[in-house]
C-alpha cells in the first residue's frame, strides 16, 4: 500500500470564488496576497475556463511562467477569449492555449500521447526516444508539471501517468492528420498514405490491414493491438517495413515470424504480456533496436543467441518472465542502461547458453542506469570486491532473491546470500534501492555507510529473517521508505534511527530521517515496541528542554544524551497489518510536525488514536477491532472509518470537514456523530459532511 492522492478526472464545475482559489494555489506562488491585485482579471480567466478544474490548473501553469502583471494576464485572457483557430465545441480553448504555449519538442511528446487509448496508463520507461534517457525524463516530468499528464496510482516517483479525457481529445484532434486510432478496416477507401502513427483497437479474430504496401511505407508507429483473440496477419511484418515502434502489448500472439528481421529501422519492440514462447534468431538483424520489452511473457523461457548482436540495445525488460536459459555475452551490449530482470546463474551451460548470467558479466555494462537482479541465491561470491561501485550512472537498483515455498534455505545458503549482498556495494550516486525477499539474518553493513547518501527511495520487502532493521535514519536524502513483511522484527529501536554510537555526552541535536516524506510499514505481524528510541533516551532528551528561549537545560548529576528529532518532514504514514501494535509511536505526537495523512489498517490491538496536533488532512482507519477512542486531532479535515466495531468516542476534531463511514459503522457512530455535529456547528455554523465509504 502506498500513500498518495490518486488523480481523478475532475469534470465538475465550481463556483467562481472557489475557482479563483484553485487558480492561485495551482500557481504555487505562496500567499494569495501576491496576486490579490489581479483577482479581477483572474476571475474573468476562470470564467472563460468554464470554472473547470482541469482547465484552471493548466492555465495556472501558463500564468505562473509569466510576469505577475495585469498586462500579461490580459494577454492570456485575450488568447482564451478570442481563439485563433476553430476548435470542436467539446474542447476548451484554455486547454489548447496550454498546448500552444509548449515548446516544439514538448508539443510532439504531447501529441504522441494520442496513440494510447483513452484512459490508458502510460509508463515513463516504455517511451520511444530512449537515446537520451535523461532528456526524455525531463520532457516527461515537464508535461506532468504543466498538468498535461497526471500521475497515476501509487507510484511515488510518478513513473506511470494518465492523460485526462479532455486533453486526450485535444491531442487526438490536433494529430488527426497523422494519427489513427481504431479498426483499420473502418477507413474504407480512405488512403493511409498520410498516416504516421496507428493505434489499433478491434474485436475481431484476426488483425488484417487492407492498405497497400505503398500506403504503409510512411507508418512509423504501430501499437496497442488489443482485444485480438486469435492472432495477427503475418503480412503485417511485410507491409510496415519502415516501422520505428511496434507495440504488441497484451496481444494473444504466440510466435514472431521470421519476417520481423526485415524491420531493420525498428527502435522499439514491445512484447509485454504476450503469449510468445520463443524469439527467432533473425531478431539479431534488428541492428537499430534500442528497446526490447519482454516483461510478463509467461511462456518465454529462453533468450536466443542472437540477442547479444543487438549492439544498440539500451533497454531489456525481463521482469516477471521466467527466463531459465540465456546466451553468454550480455556484456557485449555496452549501451545497455536499463536491464530489468537480470537472472543470476550458478552453473555452466553448454558453452553458448546457461541458466543465468554470472555477476562478472556486469563489468562491461558501464552505462547502466537501472538494474534489477533476480535469483541472487544462485550467485557465486565475487572474487575481486564489488562490481557496482564504479557504475557512475546507476540510479535504480533492485535486488531479488527467490522465495522458497517447499523448505527453508540451508545455513550454507543463508551464509552465501549474506556474502553476496555484502559485495553488492552500490555506487554513491544511487537514488532508488529495493531489496526483495532477502533471507539473510543481517542486512549488509554498507547500509550504515556513505554509499546510500544519495538514496531518495528505499524499499525493504519480505526480508523476513532479519531481526533488526538497518540503520537508515541518518540517510540525508531519503524521502520515501517502505518496509513490508519484516516478520522477525519485534522492535524498531535506535539502530533503525541510526544515532547509536554518537557521543553520549553530546548536546547536539540529532535529526533522524531529516527529509523523509512518506513512510509505509506493512505486514509486520510481530512488531510490538511502539517507540523508535529507547524510553530512557527519549526521557532524557525531552526532560532537558528547559528555558523560555528553547535552550537545553542539563539536569544535575545526569550526562546529557543527544537530542533526537524524528521525522520533521513526514507527510504521509501508513501502518498496515501490524496486529500487535498497541499504541502509536510517541514521536508522532511530538515531532512529526508536517504530518498530513495517516492510514491505520489492521492494527487490531490499537485502542486509542489521540493527541496528534499536527495531523492536518486525512485520518483513515480500517479494521482496528479494539479501537475505542479518537480524540484531540485539532487540524484533521477528513476522517474515514470502517470495521471498527468498538469505536465509541470521537471528539476534539474542530477542523473536520468530511466524515466517511462504512455501512457497518452506522449504528456505533450514533454514539458520537451528534456530538461532533453540535461542536462543529458552534465553531463553524454548519454541519460536517457525512458520506458512505464503500
Secondary structure, DSSP 8 states (H G I E B T S, - for coil): ------------B--HHHHHHHHHHHTT-S-GGGSGGGHHHHHHHHHHTTTBHHHHHHHHHHHHTS-SSHHHHHHHHHHHHS-SS---TTS-HHHHHHHHTS-HHHHHHHHHGGGS-TT--EEGGG-S-GGGHHHHHHHHHHHHHTTSSEE-TT-TT--EEE--HHHHHHHHHHTTTTEEEE-GGGGTT---TT--EEEEE--SSEE---S-TTGGGG--EEEEEES-SSEE-TTHHHH-TT-SEEE-TT-------GGGGG-TT--EEE-TT-------GGGGG-TT--EEE-TT-TT--B--GGGGG-TT--EEE-TT----BEES-GGG-TT--EEEEEEB--S--SSSEESSB-GGGGTT-TT-SEEEEE-GGG----SSS-SSTT-TT--EEEEE----SSS---HHHHHHHHHHHHH----TT--EEEEES---SS--GGGGSGGGTT--EEEEES-TT-SS----TT-TT--EEEEE--TT-----HHHHT-TTS-TT--SEEEESTT--EEEEE--TT-----SS-HHHHHHHHHTB-STT--B---TT-----EEEE-TT--EEEEES-TT--S--THHHHT-TT--EEEEES-TT--EEE--TT--SEEEEES-TT--EEE--TT--EEEEES-TT--EEE--TT--EEEE-GGGTTGGGGTHHHHHHHHHHHHSS--EEEE--
